[in-house]
């Protein structure tokens, strides 16, 4: 989905080996950008 990187505060990134490390924060390990979510949500 093209908007995924806009709705999370810190985009996912690959390490030098091309692997995606799982976030380590609580819950899903990501912080949502509520302003971006509002832009993509229907009114």
Helices and strands as residue ranges (DSSP letters): H 4-7, H 34-40
